[in-house]
Amino acid sequence: MSAPNPDCKLCEGSGSVETEGAPPHPPTFRRCECVLRKDILENVERAFHGLSTESPVPPSPLLALTNKNVLVKAGSEFRPHLRHVLVRQPTAFSALVASDAELMTAWLASVALAGKDILDPDAYSISIEYFTLTDLVTPPDLLVIHMGVKVARNVAASEVLAEALNIRNHEGKPTWIWDDPAAPLGVGHLFWSDTVGRLLRSFETVKDLTASSPRKGGRAKLPDLGASVPSPGRKTLRGGGK
C-alpha cells in the first residue's frame, strides 16, 4: 500500500477510513482515496513506464475488451486509451506492455543459456531479467505486445511471436497486439508468418482510436476499489473476430 497523504482531511494521514458497521458488527476500514489513487497509478506505471501521466480520454472502446485477444491498430494515441483501461482495473490486476524486441531478448536469453550460437545484432542487449520467453509472457493478467520496436532481422522472429501467443492462449489469458499502422503486421513484416496470421484471425480488431482524442487538462476520476481486491486469476477468453 502506498504512503498516505499526511494532509488528507478524510483519513487524517492514517491511510484508512472507517466504515460504519451495523450492530452488533464492529466497524470496518477501507483504503482512503489518497492511498487508493497512488496504488492505482503505481500499478499503471508497472505496466508501462510513463503511462500514468497520459491525458484522460473519453470512454474508450478498449475498456470492454480486457478479457479478449485484441489487435489494436494505432500509433501513440493508444497510450492514453491504455491508461483509461488500466486505471479502472482492480489494483491486483497486472498488465505488462512488452515490445517485440523484448520478446526476442527473452528468447535469446534461453538460447544463450543453452550454449547455442546467436546470430542477432540485438544479442548484446540480453539480460537475465527474463530467462525464457515464458517468464516474460505468462505472469500478467493482460499482456500488450508493442510491435515495430525491433528492426534487426532474426529468422526466428515470427516463431517467437507465435509461441508467445500460444503460451497466452494455453494459459487462458488475453493478449493485445499494439500494431503501428505505419508498419503493419502483415506479409513482409519481420514478425509475420502464416502461423501468426492464423492466430490473429481470432483476434478482435480495433482500427480507429482517433475519434476519442485526449481531453486537455483535468484528471480522470479513479474508481473506488475498496479496501482489498482479489487477483483476477486465470481467465477464459471470450471469442471474437474481425
For each residue, the residues with C-beta under 8 A, 3 or more apart:
1: 15 31 35 39
2: 35 38 39 42
3: 15 35 38
4: 8 11 13 14 15 32 34 35
5: 8 11 13 34 35
6: 13
7: 13
8: 4 5 11 12 13 32 34
9: 12
10: 17 32 33 34
11: 4 5 8 14 15 16 17 32 34 35
12: 8 9
13: 4 5 6 7 8
14: 4 11 32
15: 1 3 4 11 31 32 34 35
16: 11 29 30 31 32 35 227
17: 10 11 29 30 31 32
18: 27 28 29
19: 27 28 29 30
20: 27
21: 25 26 27 28
22: 25
23:
24:
25: 21 22
26: 21
27: 18 19 20 21
28: 18 19 21 227
29: 16 17 18 19 227
30: 16 17 19 226 227
31: 1 15 16 17 35 36 39 225 226 227
32: 4 8 10 11 14 15 16 17 35 36
33: 10 36 37 224
34: 4 5 8 10 11 15 37 38
35: 1 2 3 4 5 11 15 16 31 32 38 39
36: 31 32 33 39 40 91 222 224 225
37: 33 34 40 41 222
38: 2 3 34 35 41 42
39: 1 2 31 35 36 42 43 91
40: 36 37 43 44 87 91 222 225
41: 37 38 44 45 52 87 222
42: 2 38 39 45 46 52
43: 39 40 46 47 86 89 91 93 94
44: 40 41 47 48 51 52 83 86 87
45: 41 42 48 49 50 51 52
46: 42 43 94 95 96
47: 43 44 51 82 86 94 95 96 97 140 144
48: 44 45 51 79 82 95 96 97 144
49: 45
50: 45 53 54
51: 44 45 47 48 54 79 82 83 86 97
52: 41 42 44 45 83
53: 50
54: 50 51 79 80 82 83 214
55: 80 214 215 216
56: 80 83 84 214 215 218 219 220
57: 60 80 81 83 84 212 213 214 215
58: 212 213 215
59: 63 84 212
60: 57 63 81 84 85 209 212
61: 64 65 206 209 212
62: 65 66 70 72 81 82 84 85 176 206 209
63: 59 60 66 84 85 88
64: 61
65: 61 62 68 70 174 176 204 206
66: 62 63 85 89 142 174
67: 174 235 236 237 238
68: 65 174 204 237 238 240
69: 168 169 174 175 176 202 203 204 237 240
70: 62 65 174 175 176 177 203 204 205 206 240
71: 176 177 179 185 200 203 204 205 206 242
72: 62 78 176 177 178 179 206 209
73: 179 181 184 205 206 207
74: 77 78 81 178 179 180 181 206 209
75: 78 180 181 182
76: 79
77: 74 80 81 209 210 213 214
78: 72 74 75 81 82 178 209
79: 48 51 54 76 82 83
80: 54 55 56 57 77 83 84 214
81: 57 60 62 74 77 78 84 85 209 212
82: 47 48 51 54 62 78 79 85 86 97 144
83: 44 51 52 54 56 57 79 80 86 87 220
84: 56 57 59 60 62 63 80 81 87 88 220
85: 60 62 63 66 81 82 88 89
86: 43 44 47 51 82 83 89 93 95
87: 40 41 44 83 84 220 222 223
88: 63 84 85 222 223
89: 43 66 85 86 93 95
90: 93 225 229 230 231 232
91: 36 39 40 43 225 229
92: 229 230 231 232
93: 43 86 89 90 141 142 229 231 232
94: 43 46 47 139 140 141 142 231
95: 46 47 48 86 89 140 141 142 143 144
96: 46 47 48 139 140 142 143 144
97: 47 48 51 82 144 146 178
98: 102 103 136 137 143 144 145 146
99: 102 103 145 146 147 149 150
100: 103 104 145 146 147 148 149 150 157 161 190 191
101: 104 105 122 125 149 150
102: 98 99 105 106 130 136 149
103: 98 99 100 106 107 133 136 137 145 160 161 164
104: 100 101 107 108 120 122 150 154 156 157 160
105: 101 102 108 109 122 125 126 127 130
106: 102 103 109 110 130 131 132 133 135 136 137
107: 103 104 110 111 132 133 156 160 163
108: 104 105 111 112 118 120 122 123 126
109: 105 106 112 113 126 127 128 130 131 132
110: 106 107 113 114 131 132 133
111: 107 108 114 116 118
112: 108 109 115 116 118 123 126
113: 109 110 131
114: 110 111
115: 112
116: 111 112
117:
118: 108 111 112 123 126
119: 154
120: 104 108 123 152 154
121: 124 152
122: 101 104 105 108 125 150 152 154
123: 108 112 118 120 126
124: 121
125: 101 105 122
126: 105 108 109 112 118 123
127: 105 109 130
128: 109 131
129:
130: 102 105 106 109 127 133 135 136
131: 106 109 110 113 128 135
132: 106 107 109 110 135 136
133: 103 106 107 110 130 136 137 160 163 164 167
134: 137 138 167
135: 106 130 131 132 138 139
136: 98 102 103 106 130 132 133 164
137: 98 103 106 133 134 140 143 164 167 168
138: 134 135 167 168 171 173
139: 94 96 135
140: 47 94 95 96 137 143 173
141: 93 94 95 173 174 231 232 235
142: 66 93 94 95 96 173 174 175 176
143: 95 96 98 137 140 164 168 173 174 175 176
144: 47 48 82 95 96 97 98 175 176 177 178
145: 98 99 100 103 161 164 175 176 177 178
146: 97 98 99 100 149 178
147: 99 100 177 178 179 180 183 185 189 191
148: 100 179 180 182 183
149: 99 100 101 102 146
150: 99 100 101 104 122 154 157 190 191
151: 190
152: 120 121 122
153: 157 190
154: 104 119 120 122 150 157 160 190
155:
156: 104 107 159 160
157: 100 104 150 153 154 160 161 190 191
158: 161 162 190 191 192 193 195 196
159: 156 162 163 193 195
160: 103 104 107 133 154 156 157 163 164 191
161: 100 103 145 157 158 164 165 191 196
162: 158 159 165 166 193 195 196 199
163: 107 133 159 160 166 167
164: 103 133 136 137 143 145 160 161 167 168 175
165: 161 162 168 169 175 196 199
166: 162 163 169 170 199
167: 133 134 137 138 163 164 170 171
168: 69 137 138 143 164 165 171 173 174 175
169: 69 165 166 172 175 199 237
170: 166 167
171: 138 167 168 234
172: 169 234 235 236 237
173: 138 140 141 142 143 168 234 235 237
174: 65 66 67 68 69 70 141 142 143 168 235 237
175: 69 70 142 143 144 145 164 165 168 169
176: 62 65 69 70 71 72 142 143 144 145
177: 70 71 72 144 145 147 185 200 203
178: 72 74 78 97 144 145 146 147
179: 71 72 73 74 147 148 184 185
180: 74 75 147 148 183 184
181: 73 74 75 184
182: 75 148
183: 147 148 180 189
184: 73 179 180 181 189
185: 71 147 177 179 189 191 192 196 200
186: 189 192
187: 192
188: 192
189: 147 183 184 185 186 192
190: 100 150 151 153 154 157 158
191: 100 147 150 157 158 160 161 185 196
192: 158 185 186 187 188 189 196 197
193: 158 159 162 196 197
194: 197 198
195: 158 159 162 198 199
196: 158 161 162 165 185 191 192 193 199 200
197: 192 193 194 200 201
198: 194 195 201
199: 162 165 166 169 195 196 202 203
200: 71 177 185 196 197 203
201: 197 198 241 242
202: 69 199 239 240 241
203: 69 70 71 177 199 200 240 242
204: 65 68 69 70 71 240 241 242
205: 70 71 73 242
206: 61 62 65 70 71 72 73 74 209
207: 73
208: 211
209: 60 61 62 72 74 77 78 81 206 212
210: 77 213
211: 208
212: 57 58 59 60 61 81 209
213: 57 58 77 210
214: 54 55 56 57 77 80
215: 55 56 57 58 218
216: 55
217:
218: 56 215
219: 56
220: 56 83 84 87
221:
222: 36 37 40 41 87 88
223: 87 88
224: 33 36
225: 31 36 40 90 91 229
226: 30 31 229
227: 16 28 29 30 31
228:
229: 90 91 92 93 225 226
230: 90 92 233
231: 90 92 93 94 141
232: 90 92 93 141 235
233: 230
234: 171 172 173
235: 67 141 172 173 174 232
236: 67 172
237: 67 68 69 169 172 173 174
238: 67 68
239: 202
240: 68 69 70 202 203 204
241: 201 202 204
242: 71 201 203 204 205
